Structures are given as structure tokens and as C-alpha cells.
Amino acid sequence: MENLSWLFWGYAVAWLLIFGYLFWIAQKERTLRRKIAELQETIEDRWKQKKG
Amino acid sequence: MDRMVQDFDDKPALPLWLGVAAALAMMVHLYLIFMWVPTEATMGIVQRLFYFHVPAAVVQFTACFVGGIAAILYLVKRDYRYDDLSLAANETVVVFGMVNIGLGMLWAKPIWGIWWTWDARLTSSFLLLFLYAAYLVIRPAAPVEHRGMVCAVVCILGMADVPLVYLSNRLFRTQHPSPVLGGGPDSGLAPKMLATLFFGMFTMLLLWWCVLKVRRRVARLERAAADLTRRAHELDDLRRY
């Protein structure tokens, strides 16, 4: 059981990197969806203003 | 507008069965690593890092080729789907490269007594990681009209480094151990170790496939957001005149 802590830290680092990346992607997707919804609203407003 | 609506549809990026399959395979893989495979005689329990370290490298190499070929296809066909795929794959090169190198360092310290050495294998692996990290910095900074070309050049350099990384411990004397598969008469693994390694490669590729699909969708959303921003600005300009 020598070196058990190295094994633990190895897998901890690997999973932290993978889950950290997935979390970052999920955050990015949420931000982008919000931004797209806002932009769509803005564009619709401007079209209405232009036509009106 | 239809194309843009397609770009940010609400369909899940990942089919449920694929996510479940990857999670199940990962659980089986962890069971094999910690419960099934025998402990290696010389290095002891820390050698079990091998079953994640090597599959991470396999995924990294696969991602290099997928990203590189997609970048070249984008240059030829000018289809943005290839550019999105290339970006997604190249980003995963960095993530799995960090997993590979991180695990390698945590394995090296108790076995070699050092975290790092600049031998051919480690240096070429570091160069590969550095190249793709540079890609992620250069890409948003490059002018839009030259972005495809710049990215393809970096990808081609990256793909050229992959065989160098693979062959480095065959061509040079390295601190890194010689290859355990196809490395000559003294190389080889016990059947249970080999089975765990191959299952690990399959599992890691499945996990990578899931990550790639999700990241590619985010790349499509980024493009859609950029398109909408440009349209909003165009409408602003029209309103002024």
C-alpha cells in the first residue's frame, strides 16, 4: 500500500480536470443561450422600430 | 434565418444512451483498475495510474488527428461544421494532454524521484500540449478571414508532433520507460493488465466522444451568437441612415 497517496492524487487530478472542463463547457453554454435569447429580442425590437 | 435557428436548437448535444454507456464503461473501468487487475511487482500500487495515463495519451493523439483533418477539410470545403469540430477536438487535446502529463508527473515522482525531466518523450509531449494551448490563444486573436489558415497550420504542426511523441522512446534513450506494447522481445503485459489497458482505451475514447459532441454544440452556439451580434449591429447601422 506504499504510494497510495500518489495513486489517489493522480486520479483526483485527472477527474478534477475532466469534470472541471465539463463544468466550464456547461457554464459557457448557459451564458451563450442567455446571450442568444437577448440578441434575438434586440433584433426583433429593432425590426419593429425600423418597420414602424 | 433557418440555418441560424438550426444552430441553436434545443436538441440535446448528447444522446442519452451515449452518456449512460460512457458512465457505465467508466465505472467498469474503475472496477478493473482498483479491484481486478493485479498489482505490478516492481512499482507497486502506483502503477495503476498507467490505466488512465496511456488511454489519455491515446485520446490526445486521436483528437490531434480529428482536429487536424477537420481543419484541413474546413479550408477545402469552407463548411463551418468542420471548423467547429476542429475547435472542439483541439480543445480536448489540451484537456487530455494535461490529464496525461499530470498523471505522468504524479507517477514519476515516487518512482523516479523527480517530477519531470527533459527527455525526448516528455519534451515532445510538452511541445504537443504547448502547441495546442497556443492554438487556443491564437485562434480568437487571428483575423476572421485568416483564422482557418492559421488554425490549419497549427494543427498540421500538432499532427506532425504526434508520431515524434509516439516514436521518441523507440528512437532515443529516455527516462520514460520503453514501450510495453510492440517494444521488442522484452516488452509485454500480463493478460489481465492488457485487458484493463484496452478497456481503458475504449472507455476513454467513449468519454472523449461525449465531450467532443457537447463542445462542438457550444462552438455552434458561439458562432450563432457572433452572427446575431453582427445582425444587431447591421440593423443599428441601417437605423442611423
Interface residues (C-beta under 8 A of the other chain):
Chain A: M1 E2 N3 L4 W6 L7 W9 G10 Y11 V13 A14 L17 I18 Y21 L22 I25 K28 E29 L32 R33 K35 I36 L39 Q40 T42 I43 R46 W47 Q49 K50
Chain B: F8 M43 G44 I45 V46 R48 L49 F52 A56 V95 M98 V99 G102 L103 L106 W107 K109 P110 L207 V211 V214 R215 R217 V218 L221 E222 A224 A225 L228 T229 R231 A232 L235 D236 L238 R239
